[in-house]
Amino acid sequence: MLGKLLLLIPLIIIPARNSFTPWAGQDRRAQDVILTPYITDDSRNAPTVIICPGGSYCWLDVKGEGIEVAEWLNEQGVSAFLLQYRTAGFGAYFTRYRYVARGNRHPDMICDVQRAIRYVRENADSLDIDPDKVGVLGFSAGGHLALCSACFSETDYTDLPQGLATVSLRPAFVGAIYPVVTMSGEYAHKRSRRGLLGEWGKRNKAMRDSMSVEKHIPSDCPPVFFVNCKDDPVVDWHNSVLLDEALTEAGIEHTYIQYETGRHGFGVSEVYGTRESRQWKYRFIEWLDQIGF
């Protein structure tokens, strides 16, 4: 296990582009949060996707579920912003120091995705994008964060004064690829739960339920696209079934694609996953067109 985790360390990098921190001059605890733009041609007419890589809320797969995704979206005519949000970190994974120190934990992660949405929309003119076409796409735990951005948009976790323009924190659409959904019950992904809620929060039923997105689908939830594989060895495939049932009950427009094979963590790769699961990215682009983006 240690060897596998050490192999992930090189993936936690800052892309060599014009990256910046959206919290500059604001939250001192969030100065390591990085937002990297990948603006496509004709960006004013294209959708814009804020990308949340996965990593169990403990680390981030910046390369496979971040940079490669942004570059692939650009090839499809979609603008992107890669968000390196706060995570618990390797120290919190290997030790239990968050029993006695705060560390990074909820609501830090949702603060970061809300700050990204707000920053992109407030600066839409200078970024040359359409603020009404800004959505969030997440992978694994990042999928959970993307869903949180839709479920909890009425609560401003950033605790910042509004700028000159009042912007909505509600994403225009959400994509969640092999997502973590629930923090409660037998299907919960325990490592993500611990990474998000901390050592004390993971034991608190109210906290677990409060961050189980299937329990908090709002009536104005934006359209949702999500995909998973029945042979996923990391996040139990029933997570997406719970989400599908909750969205259906709430009458929310959504597309759920369940693949038999593909496992987990394949991103936009043409090598990892299976021929079946690698089709998701083309279906996502088609879906964006179908919902008017």
C-alpha positions in Angstrom: 0.0 0.0 0.0 2.8 2.4 0.9 4.5 1.8 -2.4 1.3 2.5 -4.4 0.7 5.8 -2.5 4.3 6.9 -3.1 3.7 6.4 -6.8 0.9 9.0 -6.6 3.2 11.7 -5.2 4.5 12.9 -8.6 0.9 13.4 -9.7 0.4 16.2 -7.2 2.0 19.0 -9.3 1.1 22.5 -10.4 0.6 22.6 -14.1 3.1 24.7 -16.0 0.6 27.2 -17.2 -0.8 30.5 -16.0 -2.1 29.1 -12.8 -3.2 31.3 -9.9 -4.9 31.0 -6.5 -8.5 32.2 -6.4 -8.1 32.9 -2.7 -5.3 35.5 -3.1 -5.7 38.2 -0.5 -8.6 36.2 1.1 -8.3 33.0 3.2 -4.8 32.5 4.4 -5.4 28.8 4.9 -6.3 28.3 1.2 -3.2 29.8 -0.5 -2.3 26.4 -1.9 -5.6 26.1 -3.8 -4.7 26.4 -7.5 -7.0 27.2 -10.5 -5.5 26.7 -14.0 -7.4 28.0 -17.1 -7.5 26.0 -20.3 -9.5 28.4 -22.6 -10.5 27.1 -26.0 -11.1 29.0 -29.2 -14.5 30.6 -29.5 -14.7 30.4 -25.7 -17.6 32.9 -25.5 -19.9 30.4 -27.2 -18.5 27.3 -25.6 -19.4 25.7 -22.3 -16.8 26.0 -19.5 -16.1 23.1 -17.1 -14.4 23.4 -13.7 -12.6 20.1 -13.2 -12.3 18.5 -9.8 -9.8 15.5 -9.8 -10.3 12.6 -7.5 -8.2 11.2 -4.7 -10.4 10.2 -1.8 -10.3 13.8 -0.4 -6.7 12.8 0.7 -4.7 13.7 -2.5 -5.4 14.7 -6.1 -4.8 12.8 -9.4 -3.9 16.1 -11.1 -2.5 14.5 -14.2 -4.9 11.7 -15.1 -8.1 13.3 -13.8 -7.1 16.9 -14.3 -4.6 18.0 -16.9 -5.4 15.3 -19.4 -9.1 15.9 -19.0 -8.7 19.7 -19.5 -6.6 19.1 -22.6 -9.1 16.6 -24.0 -12.0 19.0 -23.4 -10.1 21.7 -25.2 -9.8 19.4 -28.2 -13.6 19.1 -28.2 -14.1 22.9 -28.1 -14.8 23.1 -24.4 -13.0 25.5 -22.0 -11.9 24.2 -18.7 -10.5 25.3 -15.3 -8.5 22.7 -13.4 -9.2 23.2 -9.7 -6.6 21.8 -7.2 -8.8 22.1 -4.1 -7.7 21.4 -0.5 -7.4 17.8 0.6 -6.6 16.1 3.9 -3.1 15.3 2.6 -0.7 12.4 3.0 0.0 13.4 6.6 -3.6 13.0 7.6 -3.8 9.7 5.7 -0.8 8.1 7.4 -1.5 9.5 10.9 -4.5 10.5 13.0 -3.3 14.0 13.8 -6.7 15.5 13.0 -8.0 14.1 16.3 -6.1 17.0 17.9 -5.5 19.5 15.0 -8.0 20.8 12.5 -6.1 20.1 9.3 -8.0 20.3 6.0 -11.6 19.0 6.2 -15.2 20.0 5.4 -16.2 22.6 4.5 -12.8 23.5 3.0 -13.4 21.5 -0.2 -16.8 23.0 -1.0 -15.5 26.4 -0.1 -12.9 25.9 -2.8 -15.2 24.7 -5.6 -17.7 27.6 -4.7 -14.8 30.1 -4.8 -13.8 28.7 -8.3 -17.4 29.0 -9.6 -17.6 32.5 -8.2 -14.2 33.7 -9.5 -14.8 32.4 -13.0 -18.2 34.0 -13.2 -17.2 37.3 -11.7 -14.3 37.5 -14.2 -16.2 36.1 -17.2 -15.6 39.2 -19.3 -11.8 39.2 -18.9 -11.7 35.4 -19.3 -13.8 35.7 -22.4 -16.3 33.0 -21.3 -20.1 32.9 -20.9 -20.9 32.9 -17.2 -24.2 31.1 -17.8 -22.4 28.1 -19.3 -20.2 27.3 -16.3 -20.5 23.7 -15.0 -18.5 21.3 -12.8 -17.0 17.9 -13.7 -15.6 15.7 -11.0 -14.0 12.2 -10.7 -14.5 9.9 -7.8 -14.3 12.0 -4.6 -14.1 15.0 -7.0 -17.4 13.7 -8.4 -18.8 14.0 -4.9 -17.5 17.6 -4.7 -19.1 18.4 -8.1 -22.4 17.1 -6.8 -22.0 19.1 -3.6 -21.7 22.3 -5.7 -25.1 21.6 -7.1 -26.8 20.4 -3.9 -25.6 23.1 -1.6 -25.4 26.2 -3.9 -27.9 28.1 -1.8 -25.4 28.2 1.1 -22.4 30.4 0.5 -19.6 28.5 2.3 -17.0 31.0 1.0 -18.2 33.6 3.5 -16.9 36.4 1.3 -18.7 39.7 0.5 -20.2 39.9 -2.9 -18.2 41.7 -5.5 -19.5 44.3 -8.0 -21.5 41.6 -9.7 -23.8 39.3 -7.8 -23.2 35.8 -9.3 -24.9 32.5 -8.7 -23.0 29.6 -7.0 -25.2 27.1 -8.8 -23.4 25.4 -11.6 -25.2 25.2 -15.0 -24.6 21.5 -15.2 -22.7 18.7 -13.3 -20.8 15.7 -14.5 -19.7 13.0 -12.0 -17.5 10.2 -13.2 -17.4 7.0 -11.0 -18.5 9.3 -8.2 -18.5 9.0 -4.4 -22.1 9.8 -3.5 -23.0 8.7 0.0 -21.2 9.1 3.3 -23.7 6.8 5.1 -24.4 3.1 5.2 -22.8 0.1 3.6 -21.9 1.8 0.3 -19.9 4.7 1.7 -16.3 5.0 0.5 -14.7 5.1 3.9 -11.4 6.7 2.9 -13.2 9.6 1.2 -15.4 10.0 4.2 -12.5 10.2 6.5 -10.6 12.6 4.2 -13.6 14.9 4.0 -15.0 14.8 7.5 -11.9 14.2 9.6 -11.4 11.7 12.5 -14.3 13.0 14.6 -16.7 13.9 11.8 -16.6 10.5 10.2 -18.0 9.1 13.4 -20.8 11.6 13.6 -24.1 10.3 12.0 -25.4 13.8 11.5 -22.3 14.8 9.6 -22.3 11.7 7.5 -25.9 12.3 6.5 -25.3 16.0 5.9 -22.7 15.2 3.2 -24.6 12.3 1.6 -25.7 14.0 -1.6 -28.5 11.6 -2.3 -30.2 13.0 0.7 -30.0 16.6 -0.4 -31.1 16.9 -4.0 -32.6 20.4 -4.3 -35.7 21.1 -6.4 -33.6 23.4 -8.7 -30.7 21.0 -9.1 -29.0 21.5 -12.5 -28.9 18.7 -15.1 -26.6 15.9 -14.0 -24.5 13.4 -16.1 -22.9 10.5 -14.3 -21.2 7.3 -15.1 -19.8 4.3 -13.2 -18.8 0.7 -13.8 -20.2 -2.4 -12.1 -16.8 -3.9 -11.6 -15.5 -0.7 -9.8 -13.2 -2.1 -7.0 -12.8 1.3 -5.3 -16.2 3.1 -5.0 -19.2 0.7 -4.8 -21.3 1.0 -7.9 -24.4 1.3 -5.8 -23.3 4.9 -5.0 -24.5 5.9 -8.5 -27.7 3.8 -8.1 -28.5 5.8 -5.0 -27.9 9.1 -6.9 -30.1 7.9 -9.9 -32.9 7.0 -7.5 -32.7 10.4 -5.7 -32.6 12.4 -8.9 -35.5 10.5 -10.4 -37.6 10.9 -7.3 -36.9 14.7 -7.3 -37.7 15.0 -11.0 -34.3 16.3 -12.0 -33.1 16.0 -15.5 -30.2 13.6 -15.6 -28.4 10.9 -17.6 -26.9 7.8 -15.9 -24.7 5.4 -17.8 -23.8 2.2 -16.1 -21.0 0.2 -17.7 -20.4 -3.5 -17.0 -16.6 -3.1 -17.1 -14.0 -0.3 -16.7 -13.2 -0.4 -13.0 -12.0 3.0 -11.6 -9.7 5.9 -12.3 -9.5 5.8 -16.1 -10.2 9.5 -16.6 -10.1 10.3 -20.4 -7.4 7.7 -21.0 -7.4 5.6 -24.2 -5.4 3.0 -22.3 -7.0 2.5 -18.9 -10.5 1.3 -18.3 -12.1 -0.7 -21.1 -13.3 0.0 -24.6 -16.8 0.2 -23.1 -16.0 2.6 -20.3 -13.8 4.9 -22.5 -17.0 5.9 -24.4 -18.1 8.1 -21.5 -16.3 11.2 -22.6 -17.9 11.2 -26.0 -21.3 10.7 -24.4 -20.6 13.6 -22.1 -19.9 15.9 -25.1 -23.1 14.7 -26.8 -25.0 15.3 -23.6 -23.7 18.9 -23.3 -25.1 19.5 -26.8 -28.4 17.9 -25.9 -29.0 20.1 -22.9 -28.2 23.3 -24.9 -24.5 23.9 -24.1 
